[in-house]
């Protein structure tokens, strides 16, 4: 019965101080209610699983281009090979500090602490690779009108100029 007596005393003290400390008790009560609410059930990924993923996949891009270009009348089955100048990269947020007296400048990458030793960099922009050249091989590659259509389509899709696109006749 000792636990019940302690609880009764606590309730009596709260009732006695209710009129004077009403807002304080409401804040405490709101805090307890918020602590009891579920967190949404979303699991955080561990730092080992937090791999920077990029939506760019060169093989998938070549496959999509092959399928699209194969639909051009007279081209036949088109095989596309692309070369890129550089891989995908991210531009990270940086904090620059300048010391006016000494003319010293210091740059640090901005990092967010997510708790439990997990840190995450702040990405400002993702830069996709720039295409360097393209090779198209297809049965209709010797026909000038088909070559023109393929060149225009590749140029529109990749941003490459006609001098960077090579089209050859295949089997």
VOBA-1610 file (N, C-alpha, C; in pm, whole numbers, padded with zeros to 5 digits, always signed):
BEGIN
Unk+00080-00120+00000Unk+00000+00000+00000Unk+00084+00125+00000Unk+00212+00112+00019Unk+00299+00229+00025Unk+00301+00305-00108Unk+00296+00232-00220Unk+00296+00295-00352Unk+00171+00378-00374Unk+00056+00327-00323Unk-00069+00400-00338Unk-00068+00528-00254Unk-00007+00524-00138Unk+00002+00643-00053Unk+00089+00751-00119Unk+00197+00709-00180Unk+00285+00805-00249Unk+00210+00870-00366Unk+00136+00789-00441Unk+00060+00841-00554Unk-00048+00938-00506Unk-00115+00907-00394Unk-00217+00997-00339Unk-00156+01131-00297Unk-00040+01128-00234Unk+00028+01252-00193Unk+00064+01337-00315Unk+00114+01269-00422Unk+00151+01341-00543Unk+00029+01408-00606Unk-00083+01338-00611Unk-00206+01395-00666Unk-00252+01514-00584Unk-00242+01504-00451Unk-00282+01615-00364Unk-00193+01738-00386Unk-00063+01715-00406Unk+00029+01828-00430Unk+00000+01894-00565Unk-00032+01813-00664Unk-00065+01869-00796Unk-00193+01950-00787Unk-00294+01899-00717Unk-00420+01973-00702Unk-00399+02104-00628Unk-00311+02103-00528Unk-00286+02224-00449Unk-00212+02329-00531Unk-00122+02285-00618Unk-00044+02382-00696Unk-00106+02411-00833Unk-00220+02350-00865Unk-00281+02365-00997Unk-00316+02509-01030Unk-00376+02580-00938Unk-00418+02716-00968Unk-00300+02809-00990Unk-00191+02789-00918Unk-00075+02877-00930Unk+00015+02839-01049Unk+00031+02707-01076Unk+00123+02660-01179Unk+00049+02586-01291Unk-00066+02637-01330Unk-00148+02570-01430Unk-00074+02552-01563Unk-00009+02656-01613Unk+00062+02648-01742Unk+00178+02550-01736Unk+00250+02549-01625Unk+00363+02456-01610Unk+00312+02312-01616Unk+00201+02283-01545Unk+00146+02147-01545Unk+00093+02109-01683Unk+00037+02205-01756Unk-00011+02175-01892Unk+00105+02143-01986Unk+00216+02213-01971Unk+00333+02186-02054Unk+00390+02048-02021Unk+00396+02015-01893Unk+00445+01883-01852Unk+00353+01774-01906Unk+00222+01795-01897Unk+00126+01698-01947Unk+00139+01682-02099Unk+00155+01791-02171Unk+00172+01785-02317Unk+00300+01709-02352Unk+00406+01732-02277Unk+00532+01661-02300Unk+00517+01511-02279Unk+00446+01472-02175Unk+00423+01329-02150Unk+00340+01265-02260Unk+00238+01338-02308Unk+00157+01285-02418Unk+00242+01268-02543Unk+00328+01366-02574Unk+00414+01356-02693Unk+00513+01241-02681Unk+00562+01216-02562Unk+00654+01104-02542Unk+00587+00970-02565Unk+00458+00962-02539Unk+00386+00837-02555Unk+00340+00810-02698Unk+00342+00910-02783Unk+00297+00892-02921Unk+00395+00806-02998Unk+00345+00725-03094Unk+00436+00644-03177Unk+00516+00734-03269Unk+00634+00687-03310Unk+00724+00768-03391Unk+00701+00751-03540Unk+00607+00671-03583Unk+00579+00657-03726Unk+00628+00526-03782Unk+00708+00452-03708Unk+00752+00320-03751Unk+00854+00319-03862Unk+00911+00432-03898Unk+01012+00434-04002Unk+01146+00399-03942Unk+01213+00305-04008Unk+01344+00265-03960Unk+01450+00352-04027Unk+01546+00392-03947Unk+01658+00467-04004Unk+01758+00368-04062Unk+01817+00407-04172Unk+01917+00319-04229Unk+02048+00337-04154Unk+02119+00229-04141Unk+02244+00234-04067Unk+02350+00302-04153Unk+02458+00352-04092Unk+02561+00419-04171Unk+02621+00329-04279Unk+02623+00197-04256Unk+02679+00108-04357Unk+02590+00104-04481Unk+02459+00119-04460Unk+02365+00114-04572Unk+02353+00248-04642Unk+02403+00354-04584Unk+02387+00488-04640Unk+02490+00511-04750Unk+02467+00450-04863Unk+02557+00463-04977Unk+02498+00567-05070Unk+02583+00656-05121Unk+02535+00758-05213Unk+02493+00688-05342Unk+02366+00698-05373Unk+02315+00634-05492Unk+02287+00741-05597Unk+02312+00703-05718Unk+02288+00795-05827Unk+02188+00731-05922Unk+02104+00812-05981Unk+02005+00759-06074Unk+02066+00727-06209Unk+02189+00766-06233Unk+02251+00747-06363Unk+02308+00607-06376Unk+02268+00536-06482Unk+02320+00404-06512Unk+02349+00400-06661Unk+02477+00394-06698Unk+02517+00402-06838Unk+02460+00287-06920Unk+02464+00166-06868Unk+02413+00050-06942Unk+02263+00062-06966Unk+02191+00109-06866Unk+02047+00127-06881Unk+02016+00237-06983Unk+02096+00344-06982Unk+02077+00452-07078Unk+02103+00403-07219Unk+02209+00325-07238Unk+02238+00270-07371Unk+02125+00179-07418Unk+02071+00099-07328Unk+01961+00008-07364Unk+01836+00086-07405Unk+01803+00190-07328Unk+01686+00271-07362Unk+01704+00340-07498Unk+01824+00392-07523Unk+01852+00456-07652Unk+01843+00354-07766Unk+01895+00233-07744Unk+01889+00128-07846Unk+01746+00095-07882Unk+01662+00081-07780Unk+01522+00049-07804Unk+01452+00161-07881Unk+01479+00285-07843Unk+01412+00398-07909Unk+01460+00412-08053Unk+01590+00403-08075Unk+01644+00423-08210Unk+01611+00306-08303Unk+01589+00187-08248Unk+01551+00071-08330Unk+01413+00088-08392Unk+01335+00179-08339Unk+01201+00202-08392Unk+01201+00294-08514Unk+01315+00354-08546Unk+01323+00438-08666Unk+01315+00346-08788Unk+01225+00381-08879Unk+01199+00297-08998Unk+01326+00279-09081Unk+01363+00154-09103Unk+01478+00122-09186Unk+01608+00106-09109Unk+01610+00143-08982Unk+01735+00133-08906Unk+01764-00010-08864Unk+01661-00086-08831Unk+01681-00222-08782Unk+01721-00221-08634Unk+01783-00328-08590Unk+01827-00340-08451Unk+01949-00252-08429Unk+01936-00148-08345Unk+02044-00052-08321Unk+02115-00086-08190Unk+02247-00091-08197Unk+02329-00108-08077Unk+02396+00026-08050Unk+02386+00074-07925Unk+02441+00204-07888Unk+02552+00183-07786Unk+02666+00250-07812Unk+02776+00253-07716Unk+02806+00400-07688Unk+02798+00438-07560Unk+02825+00576-07521Unk+02953+00583-07439Unk+03026+00691-07455Unk+03139+00718-07366Unk+03110+00847-07292Unk+03153+00851-07167Unk+03130+00969-07085Unk+03264+01029-07045Unk+03264+01161-07028Unk+03388+01232-06994Unk+03424+01212-06848Unk+03324+01201-06761Unk+03350+01180-06618Unk+03229+01112-06557Unk+03244+01058-06439Unk+03134+00990-06372Unk+03043+01088-06302Unk+02930+01038-06251Unk+02841+01126-06176Unk+02909+01174-06049Unk+02878+01297-06008Unk+02939+01350-05886Unk+02840+01441-05816Unk+02871+01471-05692Unk+02784+01558-05612Unk+02861+01682-05571Unk+02790+01793-05567Unk+02847+01917-05514Unk+02794+01932-05373Unk+02884+01934-05276Unk+02846+01937-05135Unk+02845+02080-05082Unk+02760+02103-04983Unk+02753+02235-04918Unk+02882+02257-04840Unk+02935+02377-04848Unk+03059+02410-04777Unk+03041+02539-04700Unk+03106+02546-04585Unk+03102+02663-04500Unk+03237+02733-04512Unk+03236+02857-04558Unk+03359+02932-04575Unk+03373+03035-04463Unk+03489+03035-04400Unk+03517+03129-04292Unk+03637+03214-04334Unk+03622+03346-04325Unk+03731+03437-04362Unk+03770+03519-04241Unk+03899+03528-04220Unk+03953+03610-04113Unk+04001+03739-04178Unk+03932+03849-04151Unk+03960+03977-04216Unk+04098+04033-04185Unk+04147+04012-04066Unk+04275+04071-04027Unk+04393+04001-04095Unk+04390+03871-04098Unk+04503+03795-04152Unk+04483+03757-04298Unk+04364+03777-04352Unk+04336+03740-04490Unk+04330+03589-04509Unk+04304+03518-04402Unk+04301+03373-04405Unk+04161+03325-04439Unk+04152+03221-04521Unk+04024+03165-04560Unk+04023+03017-04530Unk+03914+02968-04469Unk+03904+02828-04433Unk+03770+02775-04485Unk+03771+02657-04549Unk+03652+02596-04604Unk+03631+02459-04541Unk+03508+02435-04495Unk+03473+02307-04435Unk+03345+02255-04500Unk+03336+02124-04519Unk+03215+02062-04572Unk+03110+02056-04461Unk+02987+02093-04495Unk+02878+02093-04398Unk+02833+01949-04375Unk+02825+01909-04247Unk+02787+01773-04210Unk+02672+01780-04110Unk+02569+01699-04131Unk+02457+01689-04037Unk+02478+01568-03947Unk+02461+01587-03818Unk+02469+01476-03724Unk+02329+01421-03706Unk+02312+01292-03733Unk+02181+01227-03725Unk+02167+01142-03599Unk+02260+01151-03508Unk+02252+01073-03384Unk+02318+00938-03400Unk+02354+00879-03289Unk+02417+00747-03284Unk+02542+00740-03371Unk+02615+00848-03380Unk+02739+00849-03456Unk+02721+00855-03606Unk+02600+00873-03654Unk+02571+00876-03797Unk+02576+01020-03846Unk+02661+01045-03945Unk+02674+01179-04003Unk+02642+01173-04151Unk+02590+01282-04203Unk+02550+01289-04342Unk+02590+01423-04400Unk+02649+01421-04520Unk+02686+01546-04586Unk+02562+01607-04651Unk+02568+01737-04674Unk+02456+01809-04736Unk+02489+01827-04884Unk+02407+01766-04970Unk+02429+01774-05114Unk+02349+01891-05170Unk+02419+01979-05242Unk+02352+02093-05305Unk+02302+02054-05444Unk+02386+01980-05517Unk+02352+01950-05655Unk+02418+01818-05695Unk+02349+01739-05778Unk+02407+01620-05837Unk+02435+01650-05984Unk+02557+01624-06026Unk+02598+01652-06163Unk+02611+01519-06236Unk+02533+01502-06341Unk+02540+01381-06420Unk+02657+01390-06518Unk+02706+01277-06565Unk+02821+01278-06656Unk+02788+01348-06788Unk+02892+01399-06849Unk+02879+01463-06980Unk+02920+01359-07084Unk+02835+01343-07187Unk+02866+01247-07292Unk+02982+01297-07376Unk+03071+01204-07413Unk+03189+01239-07491Unk+03174+01195-07636Unk+03108+01083-07658Unk+03090+01033-07793Unk+02993+00917-07795Unk+02948+00882-07918Unk+02853+00772-07932Unk+02882+00694-08059Unk+02863+00563-08050Unk+02876+00473-08164Unk+02744+00402-08181Unk+02689+00406-08301Unk+02566+00336-08332Unk+02595+00235-08442Unk+02556+00111-08420Unk+02574+00005-08519Unk+02437-00052-08550Unk+02402-00051-08681Unk+02271-00102-08722Unk+02276-00146-08867Unk+02184-00234-08910Unk+02182-00280-09049Unk+02158-00168-09149Unk+02083-00066-09112Unk+02054+00044-09205Unk+02156+00156-09196Unk+02271+00131-09137Unk+02372+00235-09116Unk+02438+00288-09240Unk+02417+00225-09357Unk+02480+00274-09480Unk+02388+00366-09559Unk+02261+00376-09523Unk+02165+00462-09592Unk+02177+00605-09537Unk+02206+00705-09623Unk+02225+00843-09577Unk+02105+00903-09504Unk+01982+00872-09547Unk+01865+00930-09481Unk+01848+00871-09340Unk+01876+00742-09324Unk+01867+00679-09191Unk+01978+00732-09102Unk+02099+00748-09159Unk+02211+00803-09080Unk+02176+00943-09028Unk+02112+01023-09114Unk+02072+01158-09074Unk+01969+01153-08961Unk+01869+01067-08974Unk+01768+01054-08869Unk+01830+01007-08737Unk+01919+00909-08744Unk+01984+00858-08623Unk+02073+00966-08559Unk+02145+01040-08641Unk+02231+01146-08589Unk+02149+01254-08521Unk+02040+01295-08584Unk+01955+01398-08525Unk+01893+01349-08394Unk+01849+01224-08392Unk+01788+01169-08271Unk+01891+01161-08158Unk+02009+01110-08187Unk+02114+01099-08084Unk+02157+01237-08035Unk+02166+01330-08125Unk+02203+01466-08087Unk+02099+01527-07995Unk+01973+01505-08026Unk+01866+01560-07943Unk+01862+01495-07806Unk+01889+01365-07799Unk+01880+01292-07672Unk+02001+01310-07583Unk+02119+01325-07642Unk+02242+01329-07561Unk+02310+01465-07560Unk+02275+01552-07654Unk+02342+01682-07661Unk+02474+01676-07736Unk+02507+01563-07795Unk+02631+01549-07872Unk+02613+01612-08010Unk+02720+01668-08061Unk+02719+01718-08197Unk+02735+01605-08296Unk+02705+01633-08423Unk+02713+01530-08526Unk+02855+01476-08542Unk+02956+01558-08509Unk+03094+01513-08522Unk+03133+01414-08412Unk+03051+01400-08308Unk+03080+01308-08197Unk+02998+01180-08206Unk+02917+01166-08312Unk+02832+01049-08330Unk+02880+00974-08453Unk+02914+00846-08432Unk+02959+00762-08542Unk+02855+00653-08566Unk+02815+00637-08694Unk+02714+00537-08730Unk+02777+00441-08830Unk+02764+00312-08801Unk+02822+00209-08888Unk+02717+00106-08923Unk+02736+00043-09043Unk+02646-00063-09086Unk+02686-00190-09012Unk+02585-00259-08962Unk+02609-00385-08891Unk+02537-00498-08957Unk+02537-00611-08894Unk+02475-00732-08948Unk+02325-00725-08940
//
